[in-house]
Amino acid sequence: MTKTFRKQNLGRRTQLFAVFIEKDGTVTVEIAGTVSEDPGPVGLILADCARHYADLYKEIFRQDPQVALDRILEVFRAESGNPTTSLRGEFRAIKEEDDGDTPG
């Protein structure tokens, strides 16, 4: 079973999620696209994001990417085990044929 959430038409790409940091420091996550019953692919996506950020630290700060990745994972595990904030919001499923350009 899959559920489709708001999709943004990006040509050949599909946006899966977006993360915004508000001026007050609040983090907003928008999840879009199609999700399956198996949450495993989310882990792959998060791992890829973490590796890309580790590589960014290598480019910008000349930091060993493994050291950066270890730090990212350290904080990820800490936050996962003892969240500093509660989750708020809702999920809104949309019809598969909806291209995301119209509200609803």
SEDREN-10644 format. One record per residue (C-alpha): residue in three letters; x negated, y, z negated; residue number from 1. Coordinates in nm, 2 decimals. Each point is the difference from the previous one (the first is absolute). Example, Ala and Ser with C-alpha at 12.3 -4.5 7.8 and 13.67 -1.06 7.14 Angstrom:
! SEDREN-10644
SITE   marfi       xx       yy       zz   drengu
SITE     ALA    -1.23    -0.45    -0.78        1
SITE     SER    -0.14     0.34     0.07        2
END
This chain:
! SEDREN-10644
SITE   marfi       xx       yy       zz   drengu
SITE     MET     0.00     0.00     0.00        1
SITE     THR    -0.12     0.35     0.08        2
SITE     LYS     0.12     0.34    -0.09        3
SITE     THR    -0.06     0.31     0.21        4
SITE     PHE    -0.04     0.33    -0.17        5
SITE     ARG    -0.04     0.35     0.16        6
SITE     LYS    -0.22    -0.04     0.30        7
SITE     GLN    -0.19     0.28     0.17        8
SITE     ASN    -0.04    -0.03     0.37        9
SITE     LEU    -0.37     0.03     0.07       10
SITE     GLY    -0.02    -0.15     0.34       11
SITE     ARG    -0.17    -0.34    -0.03       12
SITE     ARG    -0.05     0.04    -0.38       13
SITE     THR     0.24    -0.04    -0.29       14
SITE     GLN    -0.06     0.20    -0.31       15
SITE     LEU     0.01    -0.22    -0.31       16
SITE     PHE    -0.04     0.25    -0.28       17
SITE     ALA    -0.11     0.35    -0.08       18
SITE     VAL    -0.15     0.13    -0.32       19
SITE     PHE     0.03     0.37    -0.10       20
SITE     ILE    -0.15     0.18    -0.29       21
SITE     GLU     0.23     0.28    -0.11       22
SITE     LYS    -0.14     0.34    -0.12       23
SITE     ASP     0.09    -0.10    -0.36       24
SITE     GLY    -0.21    -0.33     0.04       25
SITE     THR     0.30    -0.22     0.04       26
SITE     VAL    -0.06    -0.29     0.25       27
SITE     THR     0.28    -0.07     0.24       28
SITE     VAL     0.00    -0.32     0.20       29
SITE     GLU     0.23    -0.05     0.30       30
SITE     ILE     0.03    -0.36     0.12       31
SITE     ALA     0.12    -0.05     0.36       32
SITE     GLY     0.00    -0.28     0.25       33
SITE     THR     0.09    -0.36    -0.03       34
SITE     VAL    -0.08    -0.22    -0.30       35
SITE     SER     0.03    -0.38    -0.03       36
SITE     GLU     0.08    -0.22    -0.30       37
SITE     ASP    -0.37    -0.07    -0.03       38
SITE     PRO    -0.18     0.29    -0.18       39
SITE     GLY    -0.34    -0.14     0.11       40
SITE     PRO    -0.04     0.23     0.30       41
SITE     VAL     0.03     0.30    -0.23       42
SITE     GLY    -0.31    -0.12    -0.18       43
SITE     LEU    -0.18    -0.02     0.33       44
SITE     ILE     0.10     0.36     0.08       45
SITE     LEU    -0.10     0.13    -0.34       46
SITE     ALA    -0.34    -0.18     0.03       47
SITE     ASP    -0.06     0.15     0.34       48
SITE     CYS     0.08     0.35    -0.14       49
SITE     ALA    -0.23    -0.06    -0.30       50
SITE     ARG    -0.28    -0.10     0.24       51
SITE     HIS     0.05     0.30     0.22       52
SITE     TYR    -0.01     0.23    -0.30       53
SITE     ALA    -0.32    -0.17    -0.12       54
SITE     ASP    -0.15     0.06     0.34       55
SITE     LEU     0.11     0.36    -0.02       56
SITE     TYR    -0.20     0.04    -0.33       57
SITE     LYS    -0.30    -0.14     0.18       58
SITE     GLU     0.03     0.26     0.28       59
SITE     ILE     0.08     0.30    -0.22       60
SITE     PHE    -0.19    -0.07    -0.32       61
SITE     ARG    -0.26    -0.26     0.12       62
SITE     GLN     0.14    -0.23    -0.26       63
SITE     ASP    -0.04    -0.37     0.03       64
SITE     PRO     0.33    -0.12     0.14       65
SITE     GLN     0.01    -0.30    -0.22       66
SITE     VAL    -0.05     0.22    -0.31       67
SITE     ALA     0.29     0.22     0.13       68
SITE     LEU     0.22    -0.31     0.07       69
SITE     ASP    -0.08    -0.14    -0.35       70
SITE     ARG     0.11     0.33    -0.16       71
SITE     ILE     0.32     0.01     0.21       72
SITE     LEU     0.08    -0.35    -0.10       73
SITE     GLU    -0.08     0.07    -0.37       74
SITE     VAL     0.25     0.29     0.00       75
SITE     PHE     0.25    -0.20     0.20       76
SITE     ARG     0.00    -0.29    -0.25       77
SITE     ALA     0.02     0.24    -0.29       78
SITE     GLU     0.30     0.19     0.15       79
SITE     SER     0.17    -0.32     0.10       80
SITE     GLY    -0.03    -0.15    -0.35       81
SITE     ASN     0.09     0.32    -0.19       82
SITE     PRO     0.16     0.26     0.23       83
SITE     THR    -0.04     0.36    -0.10       84
SITE     THR     0.33     0.09     0.16       85
SITE     SER     0.34    -0.17     0.06       86
SITE     LEU     0.14    -0.06     0.34       87
SITE     ARG     0.29     0.22     0.11       88
SITE     GLY     0.20     0.02     0.32       89
SITE     GLU     0.19    -0.23     0.21       90
SITE     PHE    -0.02    -0.21     0.32       91
SITE     ARG     0.23     0.06     0.28       92
SITE     ALA     0.04    -0.27     0.27       93
SITE     ILE     0.08     0.11     0.35       94
SITE     LYS     0.12    -0.19     0.31       95
SITE     GLU    -0.27    -0.16     0.20       96
SITE     GLU     0.09     0.20     0.31       97
SITE     ASP    -0.03     0.33    -0.18       98
SITE     ASP    -0.31     0.18     0.13       99
SITE     GLY    -0.03     0.21    -0.31      100
SITE     ASP     0.06     0.32     0.18      101
SITE     THR     0.35     0.05    -0.14      102
SITE     PRO     0.09     0.00    -0.37      103
SITE     GLY     0.21    -0.28    -0.14      104
END
